[in-house]
Amino acid sequence: MTDDITSILLPASRIDVFALDDGTAKTAEDLSQDWRFARVEVDIIRNGIEAAVERYGQVPSPELIIIETNDISENFTAQLGALAEVCAEGTDAVIIGPTNDVHLYRSLVGMGVRDYLVRPISAEEITGVIAKALVEKRGLDGSRLVAVAGSKGGVGTTIVTQMLAWRVSDTLKQKTLLLDMAGSAGSLGVGCGLEPSTTLAEAVRVGQSGTDDDLKRLVQHMTDNLDVMVFGGDPLLGDRPDADSAEAFLDRVMKKYPVVVVDLSAAAPAIQKRVLARAAQVVVVSTPHITALRNCRTLLNEMKHLRNDLKNVALVMNKQGMPAADEVPLADIKKVLDLEPSASLPYAPKIIMGSETAGKPVGENKSAQDMMKALNTVAERAAGIFLHADAKGKKDGGFSLLRALGKGK
């Protein structure tokens, strides 16, 4: 295992650990406190291989299964065969056993098991095995940069950005950084009830040459999974940081967060262009009204040239049902923009203005839950998290063990 693999944010994935020993269970539980596992969902089941066979006969298996056993006889091999029959194709298995037996290790690996570890296992040992398995499956993909831009001012870009980050962190349980790249021109902190930690110019400087402790001082914690950076004090009529400096700052914070959601609503055009080109997912916010849609079409056309296509661009229609406003029907919007809206949010001034007045995130408002749920698909696309496969998905012989035993096709 190389240091490069064990010092990165591991790719989004699921791991089930079937632990018999208290020490094994504790080591697995401690993984949730490791920053490298911020986007890895680890489920610990205090049972053995029999429970695994029963479990995956009912629900899809994850990317990796870790099974502890006290039995390394031929009976265990037979149980492995039964497990392979109910696992989805591509699932890997790691076995934790009681004895250091080279012949057993070679036998299990030859049958398709990824690795065999001897109890007691150390944190370093299990981290290395997991990291190697997940990186080989998913690759060395980095943090997800999500850019949210509005077709024009007043369409609600900042509030949608806030709601999206809340959904990613709260529903998808991903460690998320919500970031306002507008400096004094931004209003993200108002709805979150936060005062700016510093100027945008100083934040960019820290991102380029400051220490990790310097960077931590810029972060404000909203929830267990959501951190926020809001800036202010920059002259509104002064020059802003250039795109290269802003990108270097983003590179720095992306080393610590699986998902970074950026509000571009009032950012400098050069920064907007750079982030929109770089983002893994772009969310464009508009309202279903002529002026906003006209600007939206222009923005989408520019992004086609910037990104080559609109494959990873989601469209959110905000403020539907605004009184005394002539709205373009959703079906016509799709024709005009050649892009189907991924979500539609109602005009809800009491909820939005109430949030800004109280300085509390919209996600905390029970009355806003239907609005929040409407962003589920956008949040999943933004975070790149599709952890729960269709329970009716194809099961065609898991972790290659079934084929090794001659039972597969």
C-alpha positions as CSV (number, residue, x, y, z in Angstrom):
1,M,0.0,0.0,0.0
2,T,1.4,3.4,-1.0
3,D,1.1,6.6,1.1
4,D,-0.7,8.1,-1.9
5,I,-3.6,5.7,-1.5
6,T,-3.8,6.0,2.3
7,S,-3.7,9.8,2.5
8,I,-6.7,10.7,0.3
9,L,-10.4,11.0,0.7
10,L,-11.7,7.6,-0.2
11,P,-14.3,7.4,-2.9
12,A,-18.0,7.3,-2.0
13,S,-19.0,3.7,-1.2
14,R,-20.6,1.3,1.2
15,I,-18.9,-1.2,3.5
16,D,-20.6,-3.8,5.7
17,V,-18.6,-5.2,8.6
18,F,-19.8,-8.4,10.2
19,A,-17.9,-8.4,13.5
20,L,-17.9,-11.1,16.2
21,D,-15.1,-9.7,18.4
22,D,-15.5,-6.4,20.4
23,G,-12.1,-5.3,19.3
24,T,-12.9,-5.7,15.6
25,A,-16.2,-3.9,16.0
26,K,-14.5,-1.0,17.9
27,T,-11.8,-0.7,15.2
28,A,-14.5,-0.6,12.5
29,E,-16.5,2.0,14.5
30,D,-13.4,4.3,14.7
31,L,-13.3,4.5,11.0
32,S,-16.1,7.1,11.1
33,Q,-13.8,9.5,12.9
34,D,-11.1,9.2,10.2
35,W,-11.3,12.1,7.7
36,R,-10.4,9.7,4.8
37,F,-13.7,7.9,5.4
38,A,-15.9,11.0,5.3
39,R,-17.8,9.7,2.3
40,V,-17.7,6.0,3.1
41,E,-20.8,4.5,4.7
42,V,-19.7,1.8,7.2
43,D,-22.4,-0.4,8.6
44,I,-21.4,-2.7,11.5
45,I,-23.4,-5.9,12.1
46,R,-22.6,-7.9,15.2
47,N,-23.0,-11.3,13.6
48,G,-21.2,-13.6,11.3
49,I,-21.4,-15.0,7.8
50,E,-24.8,-16.6,8.3
51,A,-26.3,-13.1,8.8
52,A,-24.5,-11.9,5.7
53,V,-26.1,-14.6,3.6
54,E,-29.5,-13.8,5.0
55,R,-29.0,-10.0,4.6
56,Y,-28.0,-10.1,0.9
57,G,-30.8,-12.4,0.0
58,Q,-33.1,-9.4,0.8
59,V,-31.1,-6.2,0.1
60,P,-28.3,-5.3,-2.4
61,S,-24.7,-6.0,-1.3
62,P,-22.2,-3.1,-1.0
63,E,-18.9,-2.6,-2.7
64,L,-17.0,-4.3,0.1
65,I,-17.9,-6.9,2.8
66,I,-15.7,-7.6,5.8
67,I,-16.6,-10.8,7.6
68,E,-15.1,-12.1,10.8
69,T,-15.1,-15.8,11.5
70,N,-14.0,-18.2,14.2
71,D,-14.5,-21.2,11.9
72,I,-12.0,-21.8,9.1
73,S,-13.1,-25.3,8.3
74,E,-14.6,-26.6,5.0
75,N,-18.0,-25.6,6.5
76,F,-16.9,-22.0,6.2
77,T,-15.9,-22.4,2.6
78,A,-19.4,-23.8,1.9
79,Q,-20.9,-20.7,3.5
80,L,-18.8,-18.5,1.4
81,G,-20.2,-20.2,-1.7
82,A,-23.8,-19.5,-0.4
83,L,-22.8,-15.9,0.2
84,A,-21.4,-15.5,-3.3
85,E,-24.8,-16.6,-4.7
86,V,-26.7,-13.7,-3.1
87,C,-24.1,-11.0,-3.6
88,A,-24.2,-8.5,-6.5
89,E,-21.5,-8.8,-9.1
90,G,-18.5,-6.8,-8.2
91,T,-18.8,-7.1,-4.5
92,D,-15.5,-7.8,-2.8
93,A,-15.0,-9.8,0.4
94,V,-12.3,-9.6,3.1
95,I,-12.1,-12.3,5.8
96,I,-10.9,-11.8,9.4
97,G,-9.9,-15.1,11.0
98,P,-8.3,-16.4,14.2
99,T,-5.1,-17.9,12.9
100,N,-2.1,-16.9,10.7
101,D,-2.2,-19.7,8.2
102,V,-0.4,-19.1,4.8
103,H,-2.1,-22.1,3.2
104,L,-5.5,-20.8,4.3
105,Y,-4.7,-17.3,3.0
106,R,-3.7,-18.7,-0.4
107,S,-6.8,-20.9,-0.6
108,L,-9.2,-18.0,0.2
109,V,-7.5,-15.6,-2.2
110,G,-7.5,-18.3,-4.9
111,M,-11.3,-18.7,-4.4
112,G,-11.8,-15.0,-5.0
113,V,-11.6,-13.4,-1.6
114,R,-9.7,-10.2,-1.7
115,D,-7.7,-10.6,1.5
116,Y,-7.4,-12.5,4.7
117,L,-6.6,-10.7,8.0
118,V,-5.6,-12.2,11.3
119,R,-7.4,-11.0,14.5
120,P,-6.7,-8.7,16.3
121,I,-6.6,-6.2,13.5
122,S,-5.1,-2.7,13.8
123,A,-6.6,0.5,12.4
124,E,-3.7,0.9,10.0
125,E,-4.2,-2.6,8.7
126,I,-7.9,-2.4,8.0
127,T,-7.6,1.1,6.6
128,G,-4.9,-0.1,4.1
129,V,-7.0,-3.1,2.9
130,I,-10.2,-0.9,2.5
131,A,-8.3,1.9,0.8
132,K,-6.7,-0.5,-1.8
133,A,-10.1,-2.2,-2.5
134,L,-12.1,1.0,-2.9
135,V,-9.4,2.9,-5.0
136,E,-9.1,-0.1,-7.3
137,K,-12.9,-0.1,-7.8
138,R,-13.6,3.6,-7.9
139,G,-10.2,5.2,-8.8
140,L,-8.4,8.1,-7.2
141,D,-11.3,10.5,-7.6
142,G,-11.1,13.6,-5.6
143,S,-13.6,15.8,-3.9
144,R,-16.8,16.8,-5.7
145,L,-16.9,20.5,-6.6
146,V,-20.5,21.6,-7.1
147,A,-21.1,25.1,-8.6
148,V,-24.5,26.8,-8.2
149,A,-25.2,29.8,-10.6
150,G,-28.3,31.9,-11.2
151,S,-29.6,33.0,-14.6
152,K,-30.0,36.5,-13.1
153,G,-30.2,38.3,-9.8
154,G,-33.2,37.6,-7.7
155,V,-33.9,34.1,-8.8
156,G,-32.9,32.6,-5.4
157,T,-29.5,31.2,-6.2
158,T,-28.1,31.6,-2.7
159,I,-31.1,30.0,-0.9
160,V,-31.1,27.1,-3.3
161,T,-27.3,26.7,-2.7
162,Q,-27.9,26.6,1.0
163,M,-30.7,24.1,0.7
164,L,-28.7,21.9,-1.7
165,A,-25.7,21.8,0.7
166,W,-28.1,21.0,3.6
167,R,-29.6,18.1,1.6
168,V,-26.2,16.6,0.7
169,S,-25.0,16.8,4.3
170,D,-28.2,15.9,6.1
171,T,-29.8,13.3,3.8
172,L,-26.7,11.8,2.1
173,K,-24.6,12.2,5.2
174,Q,-21.6,13.6,3.3
175,K,-19.2,15.9,5.0
176,T,-19.9,19.1,3.1
177,L,-18.4,22.6,2.8
178,L,-20.7,25.4,1.8
179,L,-18.7,28.3,0.3
180,D,-19.6,31.8,-0.8
181,M,-17.2,33.1,-3.4
182,A,-18.6,36.6,-3.6
183,G,-16.9,38.3,-0.6
184,S,-18.8,41.3,0.6
185,A,-21.3,41.0,-2.3
186,G,-22.5,37.6,-1.0
187,S,-25.5,37.1,1.3
188,L,-25.0,33.4,2.2
189,G,-24.1,34.1,5.8
190,V,-27.4,36.0,6.4
191,G,-29.6,32.9,5.9
192,C,-27.2,30.8,8.0
193,G,-27.0,33.3,10.8
194,L,-23.2,33.7,10.5
195,E,-20.9,36.6,10.5
196,P,-18.0,36.6,8.0
197,S,-14.9,35.0,9.3
198,T,-12.6,37.2,7.1
199,T,-12.4,38.8,3.7
200,L,-12.4,36.7,0.5
201,A,-9.0,38.1,-0.3
202,E,-7.5,36.9,3.0
203,A,-9.2,33.5,2.6
204,V,-7.6,33.1,-0.8
205,R,-4.2,34.1,0.6
206,V,-4.5,31.6,3.4
207,G,-5.6,28.9,0.9
208,Q,-2.4,29.5,-1.0
209,S,0.2,29.9,1.7
210,G,-1.4,29.5,5.2
211,T,-1.2,26.5,7.5
212,D,-4.0,24.0,8.0
213,D,-4.7,25.7,11.4
214,D,-5.1,29.0,9.5
215,L,-7.6,27.4,7.2
216,K,-9.5,25.8,10.1
217,R,-10.1,29.3,11.6
218,L,-12.0,30.3,8.5
219,V,-14.5,27.4,8.9
220,Q,-17.8,27.8,10.9
221,H,-19.7,24.6,11.8
222,M,-23.4,24.4,11.1
223,T,-24.0,20.7,11.8
224,D,-22.0,17.5,12.2
225,N,-21.7,17.2,8.4
226,L,-22.0,20.8,7.3
227,D,-19.3,23.5,7.5
228,V,-19.6,27.0,6.1
229,M,-17.2,29.7,4.9
230,V,-18.7,33.2,4.4
231,F,-16.6,36.2,3.8
232,G,-17.0,40.0,4.1
233,G,-15.2,43.2,4.5
234,D,-13.9,43.3,0.9
235,P,-14.5,46.7,-0.9
236,L,-17.6,46.3,-3.0
237,L,-16.0,48.5,-5.7
238,G,-12.5,47.1,-5.4
239,D,-10.7,44.3,-7.3
240,R,-11.4,40.8,-6.3
241,P,-9.0,37.8,-6.3
242,D,-8.2,36.5,-9.7
243,A,-9.4,33.1,-11.0
244,D,-6.1,31.4,-10.5
245,S,-5.9,32.4,-6.9
246,A,-9.5,31.4,-6.3
247,E,-8.9,28.0,-7.9
248,A,-5.8,27.4,-5.7
249,F,-8.0,28.2,-2.7
250,L,-10.6,25.7,-3.8
251,D,-7.9,23.0,-4.4
252,R,-6.9,23.5,-0.8
253,V,-10.3,23.0,0.8
254,M,-11.2,20.1,-1.5
255,K,-8.4,18.1,0.1
256,K,-10.4,18.0,3.3
257,Y,-14.1,17.8,2.2
258,P,-15.8,15.2,0.0
259,V,-18.3,17.7,-1.3
260,V,-17.7,21.5,-1.8
261,V,-20.8,23.5,-2.8
262,V,-20.0,26.9,-4.1
263,D,-22.5,29.8,-4.4
264,L,-21.5,31.8,-7.5
265,S,-24.5,34.2,-7.5
266,A,-22.4,37.4,-6.9
267,A,-18.9,36.1,-7.6
268,A,-16.6,37.9,-10.1
269,P,-17.2,36.7,-13.7
270,A,-13.7,35.3,-14.0
271,I,-14.2,33.2,-10.9
272,Q,-17.6,32.1,-12.1
273,K,-16.2,31.0,-15.4
274,R,-13.3,29.1,-13.8
275,V,-15.5,27.3,-11.3
276,L,-18.2,26.5,-13.8
277,A,-15.6,24.9,-16.1
278,R,-14.0,22.9,-13.3
279,A,-17.1,21.7,-11.3
280,A,-18.1,18.1,-11.3
281,Q,-21.7,19.2,-11.2
282,V,-23.3,22.5,-12.1
283,V,-26.7,23.6,-10.8
284,V,-28.4,26.5,-12.7
285,V,-31.2,28.3,-10.9
286,S,-33.9,30.2,-12.7
287,T,-37.5,31.2,-12.4
288,P,-40.2,30.3,-15.0
289,H,-40.4,33.9,-16.2
290,I,-39.4,35.3,-19.6
291,T,-36.5,37.5,-18.5
292,A,-34.9,34.9,-16.3
293,L,-35.4,32.2,-19.0
294,R,-33.9,34.3,-21.7
295,N,-30.8,34.8,-19.5
296,C,-30.8,31.2,-18.6
297,R,-30.7,30.2,-22.3
298,T,-27.7,32.5,-22.8
299,L,-25.9,31.0,-19.7
300,L,-26.5,27.4,-20.8
301,N,-25.2,28.1,-24.3
302,E,-22.0,29.6,-22.8
303,M,-21.7,26.5,-20.6
304,K,-22.0,24.2,-23.6
305,H,-18.9,25.8,-25.1
306,L,-17.2,26.0,-21.7
307,R,-17.9,22.3,-20.7
308,N,-18.5,20.8,-24.2
309,D,-22.0,19.6,-23.2
310,L,-24.6,19.9,-20.5
311,K,-24.3,16.3,-19.3
312,N,-23.6,17.3,-15.7
313,V,-25.7,20.4,-15.5
314,A,-29.0,20.4,-13.5
315,L,-31.7,23.0,-13.9
316,V,-33.8,24.1,-10.9
317,M,-36.9,26.2,-11.5
318,N,-37.5,28.4,-8.4
319,K,-40.4,30.6,-7.2
320,Q,-43.2,28.7,-9.1
321,G,-46.6,30.1,-8.4
322,M,-45.6,33.7,-7.8
323,P,-48.7,35.9,-7.6
324,A,-49.5,38.1,-10.6
325,A,-46.6,36.6,-12.6
326,D,-46.9,35.1,-16.1
327,E,-45.1,31.8,-16.0
328,V,-43.9,29.7,-18.8
329,P,-45.1,26.1,-18.5
330,L,-42.5,23.5,-17.6
331,A,-43.1,21.6,-20.9
332,D,-42.3,24.8,-22.9
333,I,-39.3,25.5,-20.7
334,K,-37.8,22.2,-21.8
335,K,-38.4,23.1,-25.4
336,V,-36.9,26.5,-25.1
337,L,-33.8,25.5,-23.1
338,D,-33.4,22.0,-24.5
339,L,-32.9,20.9,-20.9
340,E,-35.6,19.4,-18.6
341,P,-35.8,21.0,-15.1
342,S,-34.5,18.5,-12.5
343,A,-36.5,20.2,-9.7
344,S,-39.2,22.8,-9.3
345,L,-39.6,24.8,-6.1
346,P,-42.6,26.8,-5.1
347,Y,-42.8,30.5,-4.3
348,A,-42.5,30.5,-0.5
349,P,-41.7,34.0,0.7
350,K,-42.7,33.3,4.3
351,I,-40.3,30.4,4.5
352,I,-37.4,32.1,2.8
353,M,-37.8,35.5,4.3
354,G,-38.4,33.9,7.7
355,S,-35.1,32.0,7.4
356,E,-33.2,35.2,6.5
357,T,-34.8,37.2,9.3
358,A,-34.2,34.6,11.9
359,G,-30.8,33.7,10.6
360,K,-31.7,30.0,10.6
361,P,-31.1,27.6,7.6
362,V,-34.2,26.6,5.6
363,G,-33.4,23.0,6.3
364,E,-34.3,23.4,10.0
365,N,-37.8,24.6,9.1
366,K,-40.3,21.8,9.2
367,S,-42.6,23.7,6.8
368,A,-39.8,23.6,4.2
369,Q,-39.4,19.8,4.1
370,D,-41.4,19.3,0.8
371,M,-39.2,21.9,-0.8
372,M,-36.1,20.2,0.5
373,K,-37.3,16.8,-0.7
374,A,-37.8,18.3,-4.2
375,L,-34.0,18.7,-4.3
376,N,-33.2,15.0,-3.6
377,T,-32.4,14.1,-7.2
378,V,-30.3,17.2,-7.6
379,A,-28.5,16.6,-4.4
380,E,-27.6,13.0,-5.4
381,R,-26.3,14.2,-8.7
382,A,-24.3,16.9,-7.1
383,A,-22.7,14.6,-4.5
384,G,-22.3,11.7,-6.9
385,I,-23.8,9.5,-4.2
386,F,-26.1,6.6,-5.3
387,L,-25.3,4.3,-2.5
388,H,-28.5,2.3,-2.3
389,A,-28.9,0.2,-5.5
390,D,-32.2,-1.0,-6.7
391,A,-33.2,-4.0,-4.6
392,K,-34.3,-5.7,-7.8
393,G,-30.9,-5.2,-9.3
394,K,-29.2,-8.1,-11.0
395,K,-27.3,-10.6,-8.9
396,D,-24.9,-12.5,-11.0
397,G,-22.3,-14.0,-8.8
398,G,-20.5,-11.8,-6.3
399,F,-16.8,-11.2,-5.6
400,S,-15.8,-13.8,-8.2
401,L,-16.0,-16.6,-5.6
402,L,-19.0,-18.1,-7.3
403,R,-17.2,-18.5,-10.6
404,A,-14.1,-19.8,-8.8
405,L,-16.2,-22.6,-7.2
406,G,-17.5,-23.5,-10.7
407,K,-21.1,-22.5,-9.9
408,G,-21.2,-19.4,-12.1
409,K,-21.5,-19.1,-15.8
